[in-house]
């Protein structure tokens, strides 16, 4: 007769591979976000159009786009370096989650506004949630 245990047994290599796995996840998410950070500086008009269309914030000035870009660049640097994980990982996850919610019309395949490229936001959000939950184990090349 077998008994079930509430404790899961992991292979001996599991703990050793977790920090590397989380580093890869952090770098991948950062690379996913980088074009949007850069775009705020290189194409502020597109940023204004995105803010108007998805967030209903009209007439975003070029300077406001630069300001948003500067804040995102600071957050991106904190995130990619693993600095203040609860704050930086949480804020990146929350902002991306809100952005994903605002694009719900592009995510629904039965609507005319559906755009399959927006679906990349969903697994990215899942990776952000996982990284946030495991942030205390994300120690490789990570600032405190």
HUUR-V657262 format. One record per pair of residues at least 24 apart in sequence whose ideal C-beta (glycine too) atoms are under 10 Angstrom apart, sorted by sequence separation. I is the first residue (numbers start at 0). J is the second residue. D is the distance in whole Angstrom. If there is no record, write none. Layout:
BEGIN
i=[I,I]
j=[J,J]
d=[D,D]
END
This chain:
BEGIN
i=[39,40,43,96,99,100,39,40,43,95,99,38,39,98,39,40,41,39,40,95,96,99,39,40,95,38,39,36,37,39,40,92,95,96,36,39,40,92,95,96,35,36,38,39,94,95,36,37,92,93,36,37,92,35,36,91,92,36,92,33,36,37,89,92,93,32,33,36,88,91,92,35,36,88,91,92,90,32,33,88,89,32,54,88,54,87,88,53,88,89,29,32,33,55,84,85,88,28,29,32,53,54,84,87,53,29,30,49,52,53,78,81,84,85,88,28,29,52,84,85,28,29,53,84,49,53,78,25,26,49,81,84,25,84,25,87,25,81,81,84,81,84,22,25,32,81,82,83,84,21,28,35,80,81,82,83,79,80,81,82,29,32,79,80,81,25,28,32,35,28,31,77,25,28,31,31,31,32,31,28,31,32,27,28,31,28,27,28,25,24,25,28,24,27,24,25,24,21,20,21,24,25,20,21,25,20,21,24,21,25,26,18,21,22,25,17,20,21,22,23,25,20,21,22,18,21,22,17,18,19,20,22,17,18,19,21,17,18,19,14,17,18,18]
j=[63,64,67,120,123,124,64,65,68,120,124,64,65,124,66,67,68,67,68,123,124,127,68,69,124,68,69,67,68,70,71,123,126,127,68,71,72,124,127,128,68,69,71,72,127,128,70,71,126,127,71,72,127,71,72,127,128,73,129,71,74,75,127,130,131,71,72,75,127,130,131,75,76,128,131,132,131,74,75,130,131,75,97,131,98,131,132,98,133,134,75,78,79,101,130,131,134,75,76,79,100,101,131,134,101,78,79,98,101,102,127,130,133,134,137,78,79,102,134,135,79,80,104,135,101,105,130,78,79,102,134,137,79,138,80,142,81,137,138,141,139,142,81,84,91,140,141,142,143,81,88,95,140,141,142,143,140,141,142,143,91,94,141,142,143,88,91,95,98,92,95,142,91,95,119,120,122,123,123,123,126,127,123,124,127,126,126,127,126,126,127,130,127,130,129,130,130,129,129,130,133,134,130,133,137,133,134,137,135,139,140,133,136,137,140,133,136,137,138,139,141,137,138,139,136,139,140,136,137,138,139,141,137,138,139,141,138,139,140,136,139,140,141]
d=[10,8,9,9,8,10,5,6,8,7,6,9,7,9,9,10,9,6,5,7,6,10,3,8,6,8,8,10,8,9,10,10,10,8,6,6,8,7,6,8,9,10,10,8,10,10,10,10,9,9,5,9,4,7,5,6,6,10,10,10,9,10,9,8,9,8,10,5,7,9,5,9,9,10,9,10,10,9,7,6,6,6,9,5,9,10,9,7,10,9,7,8,9,9,9,8,5,10,9,9,10,6,8,9,5,6,9,9,9,6,10,10,10,7,8,8,4,10,4,9,9,9,9,8,10,9,9,7,7,10,8,7,7,10,9,10,7,6,8,7,8,9,8,9,7,7,8,8,9,9,9,10,8,3,4,8,9,7,5,8,9,10,10,5,8,8,7,8,9,9,9,8,10,9,8,9,10,9,6,7,9,10,9,10,9,6,7,6,9,6,10,7,9,10,7,6,5,9,10,6,9,9,10,6,6,9,8,8,10,9,9,10,6,7,9,7,9,4,9,9,8,9,8,4,6,7,6,5,7,10,9,8,8,5,6,8,9,4,10,8,9,9,8]
END
